[in-house]
Amino acid sequence: MKDPLDLLHVHPAADGDDESNSSINLGAQDGHESSVSAEGGALVLRTDQPPAERLSLLVSWSGHTDAGSLSEQVSESLLGTLPHRRLASFDVDELFDYRSRRPQITFTDNRFSNFEAPSLELYEVRDALGRPFLFLTGDEPDYQWERVSSAVLQLVDRLDVKLVVLVDALGLPTPHTRPIGVTAHGNRTDLIEGISTWGPSAQIEAGLSQFLELRVAEADRDVVGYTLHVPHYLAGGRFPHAAVAALEYAGAALELMLPTDELRESSRMVEHDISRQVEQNSEIQGMVDRLERNFDEYATPQQRSLLVKDDDAVPDAEELGAAVEAYLRHHDPAADAEAARAGSIEGLLGESPTGPAGESEPAGESDPAAAQDSDPVDSAPEDHPEDHPESPETEPEDHDRRE
């Protein structure tokens, strides 16, 4: 077998140098030096790093389990807000099937430009309090999953990563009017126990996230994953509240303060538009009502939450930081279920035909396979045919193809 690390191109840029794909860089600008350096084309920990600053790794990539464009929003939030440095890039020509997921290119007048190639890149990022962590993001590879996973595991060993956290999302028959559900998994029971709103026993189609989690656990390394539940009729658009929840679960597990303010504001705007659309259309309202009844019947009543206060209000950044630190210090969970309410304007308004007064196509004309991207839908506890109405305005998208 070829050396898995041959898939990596290491970027040995000096601290403070400008890099492509980096809007903010580690170095003198923010008073921090990188915790990782490149020696002989390999990534190694700096010898002057304090032992207490062991790095953790956050993984989020688009592909099979990326409902609501979760990965894109997580990446935009972290790399657009926090100081970071690109450490390495995977060789995309070895890993991607360009014909199954056609990249985009711009044609203007008589010229082509702006070829949007797939990517899979490793960053070092510092959170709002200056604490470093690793972030692996980009597109889920089509090929060589074993080799990619082996490369990640070698990096985990070489950089002495203390915890791997993966976040992804599935489209499930849940209403946007209820708290976002989550399925927590992994080998750190203190970070997952009592959090899941749904934990089925089922055989599902694997994505690289699930495969990597399996391999990390088999290597006796700490790993957890948080799979957010996106309403299946909104899974094809941007779903900001899922990204908020993903960053907060990941931040709590990684002991980091991760930015969510802009995503929260987007969520409020989207929820307002979704509510207006639902009020104007009886077909959509009927669908939401049926999903609400199923959710209320099967929802876990005592879900543990790291995210909300006792009055169900979502905390601000300062309150969240205090709550996360308290949890990590005592592992004493808050009492209420997660209050992140979500909706996606793209899912209902963005790509669907509507009449001049905002009226939608009849429900019977939509695609009946609204949530077939994910096998878990078929085994969900609320899986009754009459309770799986499709969105009258949205057709499902194949997430493997739309990247």
N, C-alpha and C positions, 0 to 999 in steps of 0.2 A: 504493500500500500504506500502511495506517495505520502510524503510528509504533509500533514494537514496544514501546517503553518505556511506552506508554500502558497496557499490560497490568499495570504495576507500581503498587502503592500503597506509597509510601515512608513509613517510620515514623521521624520525626525526633525521637524521644524523647531527652531530655537524659541524659547519663551518670549511671547510678545510679538512674534512675527505674524503678519497677516497671512491667513490661509483661506483658500476657497472653501465655501460652505460653512464659514465661521463668522458670525456677526460680532461676537465678542470673544476675546482670547485671554487665556490665562497669562499671567506674567506681571510686569510692573504696573500695568494699568489698574489692577485690582488688589495688588499687594500679595498675591499668592503665586507660588511657583508650582509647576506641574509635579504631581506625585510620581509620574511615570516618565522614563526616558528611553531613548532608542540606542542600543549598543549592538554593533555588528548586525544591523538590520532586524533586531529582535527587541521586543518591549520588555523592560525590566523596571522594578521598583527602584526609586532613588534611594541610595544608601543612607541619606540624611533624613529620611522620613521617620517621624515618631511611630513606634509600634502601635500606638492607640489608633492611628489613622489607617487601619486596614480598609481597603476599598471593598465596596459592594458593587454588584452589576445589575442594572435594570435593562430588560430586554422588551422591545415592542417593535414588531414589524407588520407590515401590511400583507394581506394574503388571505388564506383560507378562513381564519378566525379574526376578522377585522371589521365586524359590523359597526355601522355608524362612523366609519373613517376614524376609528380610535387612534391608530398608530400615527397618522398624519397630524392629528391634533396634539397628541402627547409630544411628538417631535418638535412641532412648531412652538409649543409652550416652553419647552425646556431650552431649545437651542436659540430661540428668539428672545429669551429673557435672561438666562443665566450665563456667567462666564464659562467658556468651554474651549477645548482644543481637540482637533481631530487627531487621533492616534494611528489609526490603520483603516484600510479599505479592503474588502474582499474582492477577488477577481471575478467580476460579474460575467465575463464571457465563459467562464468555467461552470457557472451555476444557473444560468437563466435560459429558458426557451423563448426566444424572441417571437416566434411565430404563434405561440399560444397566448402571449400577452404582448401585443404590439406596442412598442414605445411610441410616444407622440413626437412629432416634429412640426415645426412651423414653416408654412410656405407664404411668402409675401412677394407680390409682383412676379418676379422671375427667379427668385432665389429661395433655397431652403436654409433654415437656421434653427437654433435652439433645440437640438436633439435631446430629449429627456430620457437619458439612459437609466436603467434600473441601478440601484445602489444598495450596499450593505456596509455600514461604516460604524467604527468604534470610536467613541468620544470619551474624554475625561471632562466632567462637568463639576462645577461647585454650586452647592445649593445657596439659598438666601443667607445662610449663616457662614458661608465659606467652607463647608465640609465637602470633600471630594468624593465622587463616585464615578463609575463607568456606565456608559449608556451605549447599547448596541441597537441600532435602528436602521430601517430601510425596507427593502422588499424581501418577502419570503422566497428563498431559492427554490427552483424547480428540481435541481439535480444535487447529488452528492450530500445528502443529509448526514450520513455517517461522518463524512470528512469535515463538514462544517461544524458538526457537534464536537468532533475530536479537537478541532482548532479552538473552539470556545473553551473546552475543558482544559486544554493545555495553557491557555491564557489564565483561566481561573487558578490553576496550580502555580503558574509562574508568578502571577501578581498577588497570590495569596488572598484571593477574593473570599470574604467571609460569608456572603449571602448572595444568591442569585434570585431575582424577582422577575417574573414574567407577567405582563398584563395583555389581555386580549378581550374580544367581545364576540358574542353569538347573537343572532337574531332569534328571539323566542316569542311565543304568543303571550306577551304581557302588555298591559296598557300604559301609555305614557303618563297617565294621571296618578300612578302609584309609585312608591319609592323604587329606585333601581335595584334589581336583584343582583346577587353575585354568587358564584360558586368558587370557593377557596379550596386549594389543593396543594400538596407538597409534603415535605417531611419535617417541617417545623410546626408541631401542633400548637405551640403557644401563639403562633401568628395566623392560624387558620381556624382553630376550634371555635365553634359557635357563631361563625360569621356567615356561613352559606345559607342562602334562602332556598336553594334547591341543590340536592346532591344525589343524582340518580345512579343506579347501577345499569350501565348500558354500554354497548359496543358502538363507537362513533368513528367517523372518519378522522384520521390523525392529521394534524398540521405540524410544522417544524417546531412550534412552541411546545406542543405536547411531547414530541419526540425528544427535544433537548431536555425538558424537565425530567423525563425518564432517565436519560443518560447521566445527568448531573446527580440524581438521587442514587443511581447505581454506583457512582464513583464516591459515595459517602460524603458528598458536599451538601451543605444546606441550601434548599431551594423551595420557593413557594410560588404559587401562581394565583392570580385573581382574574376570573373570567366574568365580565360584566354582561348583564342580560339587557339587550337592546330590543325594544318592540319590533317585531318582525316587519311591520308595515312602514317602519322608519329606517330600516337597516341600511338602505342604499344611499342615504344622505349623511350629512355631518350631524352628529348627535353630541353636543357639547357636554351635557351632564354626565354622560358615560366617561368622558375624558377627565372631568373633575373627580369623579369617584375613583377612577383608576389611579390618578396621581396621588390622591389622598391615602388610598390603601397602600400603594407603593411607598409613599413617604413615611407612613407609620412603620411599615416593616423595615425600611432602610434607615430609620432614624434621621430623616432629612426633611427640610422645609422646601417643598416644591411649589412652584407658582400655579395658582388657579384663578386669580382675580379676573383676567380677561375672559377666560372660559365661563366663569360664572355670569358675567355680564352678557355674553353671547347666549347663554342658556335662558336668561330672563327674557331676552328679546324673542328668541325662538318659541318659548312657551306661550308668550302673548299671541304670536301669530298662529300657533297651533290651536289655541283655545278659540280664536276668532273663526278659524276655518271649520272647526268641529261644530260650533254654534250655527253655522250657516248651512250645514249639510246633515240631513237626518240619517243618511246611509252611514256616514262616518260615526255619528253619535250612537247609532245602534250597535255598530261594531265595538266601539269603546265600552259601551255599557255591558256587553256580553263578556268582554275580556276582564272588566272590573269585577264582575260576579265570580268568575273563575279565580282571579287573583285573591280575592277576599276569602274564598273558600279554602284555598290551598296554601296561602302564605304562611310562613313560619312566624308565630306570634312573638317569640322572644329572640329575635335576631340580635346578635351582638353587633355593636357599631362603634367605630373609632371616629365617626365623622360628625355627629350631631350632638347638640346640647339637650338637656332634659325637656325644654319647651319646644323641641322639634325644629328650632331655628338653626340654620347653617351658620357655623361660626366664621368670624373673619380670620384673616391670616394670623394675627397675633394670638387669638384664642385657640386656633387650630394648633399652632406651634406649642402652646402650653399643654394642650390636651395630648398631643402626640408624645411629648416628653414625659408627661405623667404616666401615660400608658406604658411606655417602654421602661419606665423606672419600676413600676409596680405590677404591670400586666393586669390592671384592673379595668375591664371594659366598661364603656358607657352603657346605659340601659336601653336606649331607644333604637329603633331601626333607622337605617339611613334615610335622610330626608331629601336627597337630591332628586328633584323632579325634572323630567326632561322632555324635550320634544325637538323635532327637526323640521324646519320650514322646507328644506329641500325635499324631504320625504313626502310631504303632502302638497306642496305648492310648486316645487322647483322644476320637475321634469314631466308633469302630467298635464293632459289636456283639460282645460276648464272652459266653461262658457263665459259669456261676457259679464255675468253677474256672479262669477265665482262658483257656478254649479259644476259638479263633478260628473264624470261618466258613471253610468249605473254600476252598482257593485257587481252585478253578474258578468260584466264584460272584462273584469280584471283577471290576471293570471292566478289560477288557483294554487300555484306552487310558491306562495309568498315566502315561505321560510325553509325551502328545501336545501339551502346551502349547508345546513347543519342537521345531522342525524338526531341530536338530542331533542329536537322539536317533536320528532315522531314518538318519543317516549316520555314527554313531559307529562306531569300529573294532570294537567288541564287539557289533555289531548282528546277532545271530542270533536268530531267533524263539524257539528253545528257551531262550535265555539272557535273555529279558526277562520273567521271571515277575512277576506282580503281587503287591502286598502283599495277603495274605489278610484284612487287617483295615482296609485303607484304600482309599478311592476317591479318584481324583485330583480336584483342584479347578481350575477355570478361574481363573487368577490375575488376569485382567483383570476378572472379575466379583466376586471375593471381597473386593476392597478396600473 
